Amino acid sequence: MPEPRPEPTPEPAPEPAYAPAAGPTTEPALELLDITAGYDRRAPVLDGVSLTVGDGEAVGLLGPSGCGKSTLARVAALLHRPYAGTVRLAGRPAHGFRHRAPRELRTSVGVVFQQPRLAADPRLTLADLVAEPLRATGRRGEIPGRLPALAASVGLGGDLLARRPHEVSDGQLQRACLARALVLRPKLLVCDEMTAMLDASTTAALVAAVEDHRREHGTALLAVGHDRVLLERWCDRVVDFPGGPDAPRPLARPARPRGG
């Protein structure tokens, strides 16, 4: 009897050219989807605008005065309810705005406004101003351990923390407002024309303080402004925000290499 022939060895299946990474994907820090917002429903400032800020990413929002970029920043910070659209923070939809927003969402965003004197309680010392979010969230016990280092990181030294807003310059007060925005270690920082009223040296100091904090804590950034050079040097990418009904959506464009 002839011996049976051996079964041919099957060839191994080719490996796929691309294997998706295992594990959960990271949600963007901020997603604004088809946002329509303003101060009069008959004439919205924003109409169907979308914008995304990735986890740990720095995005500059560039546009002229009156184009609606500050309104979009307020929507992102849960300070202004849009007429339509969706706001997501780290993948979680926002269903409330201002005091109706859940605390864990509201405190995940820090905000610095253009005019510090309109954003600061004139009765508070700068130390109390910086510590205000900790007191408001029942974390008073963290003040002694967090306040000195944070104040030093934004350039508030000496007796400045004991002074009140009318006793300091705009730049010093804005440093305190930045420290207040960072004291809860938010996942997203929104800077709405933060340096527009400041001189060049103070601007450089505040941008450096923000970047030091971001490197340490992985904070994402939405920086709103009209200074293209500053935003392109500061941010990972810059989004041009065109105003008017013919171009309601921001269009992403690559920024110059940082530090260049």
N, C-alpha and C positions, 0 to 999 in steps of 0.2 A: 504494500500500500504506500502510495506517495505521501511524504510528510506534508502536513498542512503548512501553507505559507504564513509567515508572521503578519499580523495586522499592521498596516502602515501607521506610523506614529503621527498623530495629527499635529500640524504646525500650530505654534502658539498664536493666539489672536493678537493682532497689532495693538499696541498701547494707544490710547487716545492722545491726540496731539495736545489737548488741553484738559486738565483735570481741575474742576472748581475747588477752591480752598475750602477745607472743612471748617465747621464752627459757624456761629452766628455772624451775620453781617452787622456793621456799625451803622446805626441810623444817622442821617444828617442832623446837625445841631438845630437847624431851622429850615422849615419848608413853608413858603408862602405860595398858595395855589389859587390862581384866578381871583385875586383880591380886588374887590371894588369897595372903595371907602372914600370918605370925605366929611363935609360938614353940612351938606345939603343934598338930599337924595336926588333932586332934580339935576344937579350939576356936580357929580362926584369928582374928586381930585384924582383918584385912581380908578382905572376901569380894566379889570381882567389882568392884573399884574401878577407875575409869578417870579419867585426868586428862591434859591437854595444856598445855604451855607453848610458845608460839610463839617463833620466832626473835627474839631481842632483847626479848622480852616479860617483864614483871614480874608474877608471879602470887602472891597471898597465899593461903595455906591456913589457914583459920580454924577452930578447934574447941576444945572443952574438953579438959582433961587426961584421958588414958586413952582417947581416941577412936580412936587408931591413926594420927594424922597424922605422928608422928615415925617410926613404922615405915614409912610410905609414903615419907617423905623418905629414909630409909636405903636403901630399894629403888631410889629414883630415883638415888641416888649410887653404886649398885652395891656397897653395903656389906652388903646383906641379900638373900639369894636367896629369891624368892617360891615358893610351892608351885605356882602356876599363873599364867598371864598372860604378857604380852610387855612388855619395856622397850625403847624405841628412843631413841637419842641421835642427833639430827640425821639421822634416817631409818635409822640403822644398828641392827639388833637386837643386844641384848646376850645373849651365850651363856655368859658367865662372870661371876662375882661375886667381890668382894674380890680376893685376889691372883691368882685365875684369870681375871680380866677382862683383855682385851688392853690393853697399856699406853696405846695411843692413845685408847681409850675411857675408861679409868680416869683419865687425866690431863686429860680434857676436862671433868671435873666438879670444882669446888671445894666444900668443905663447911666450915661453921662450926657448931659444936655449942653447946649451952646452957651447959655447965660447962667453962670453959677449963682448969681444973686437972686435969680428967680426960682432957683431950685433948692435954696438953703433957708432954713428957718433962722431968722436973724437973732432969735433969743438963745440959740444954742452955741456953746463953745465948739471949736473945731473937733475937739475930742468927742463931745457928745454927738456931733453931726456924723462922724465916721462910725460911731458905735450904735447909732440909731437902729439899723436893721437887726442887729443882734438883740437889742432890747425888745424890738417889736415881735421877734420870733421866739421869745422866751429863752434866749441863749446868753443871758447877761453874764453868766459865769465864765464865758470865753473871752470877755473883753480884756482882762489883764494880760492874758497870754497872747492875744492876737493884735491888739491895737498898737503897741510900740513898734513892732517889726513892720507892720503894714504902713504906719505913718512914715517911718524912715525910708521905706521903699519908694514912696512918692515924693520924698524931699521935704517932709514936714518935721523939722527938728526944733531944738531950743524951746522957747516958750510959746511957739505958734499954736500948739494944741489948746492952750488956755485962753486964747483970744476968740472973739466973736467976729462974725463976717464983716462988720463995719470997721474992724481994726486991722484987716489984712487986705492985700491986693487981690485983683481978679485972678491972677495966676496962682496965688497961694490958696485961694478959696476953691479954685478948680482942682487943685491937688487933693484937697479934702473931699471934694465930690467924687473924684476918681477912687479914692480909698474907700469911701462909703459904698460905691458900686461893686468893689471887689471883696468887701469884708465877708460876705457869705460864700465866697468862692463859687461864683455862678458858672454854669456850663457855657453860657453865651453872654458876651459883653457887647452892648450896642452903644457906640459913640456917635452922637448926632452933632456934627460940627464942633467936636470937643475943643479943638484948638483954634477956632476961627477968630476969637477975640484976644489971642495970646501972642506974645513976641516969639521970635524964632528959637531962642534958648529954652524958654518954658515949653514950647511945642516939642522940641527934641527930648526934653526930660520926661514929659508925660508919655510920649510914644515909647521911649525906652522902658519906662515903668510898666506900661501895658505889656510889652513884649517879654520882659522878665517874668511877669506873672503868668503869661500864656505858656512860656517854656516850662515853668514849674508845674502848672496845673492842667495844661492841655485845653485851655479855654478857647472856644471859637469866638470870632470877632466879626461884627458888621460895623464898618466905619463909614459914616455918611459925610460927604463933603463936596466941595467944588474945586479943590486944589489937586489937579491931576498928578503933579510931581510928587506931592506928599503921599497920596494914596498908592501910587505905583511903587514907591520905595517901601511903603509900610506893609502892603497887603500881598497875599499870594496871587490874587487876580482882582481885576477892576471891572465893574459892570457899569456901562454907560446907561444913564436913565434918561431917555428922551421924553419930553413932555408933549402933551397934545393928543388929540384923538387918533391921529394917523399912525402913531407908533406907541401904543400903550405898554408894550412889554419891554423890560430891560433886556439888552442884548449883551451877552458875555463877550469880553475881549481879553486876551492874555496880557498880563502886566509885564513890565520889564523885569529882568532878574533882580531879586531883592539885594540891596546893598550896592547895586551898580550905579 
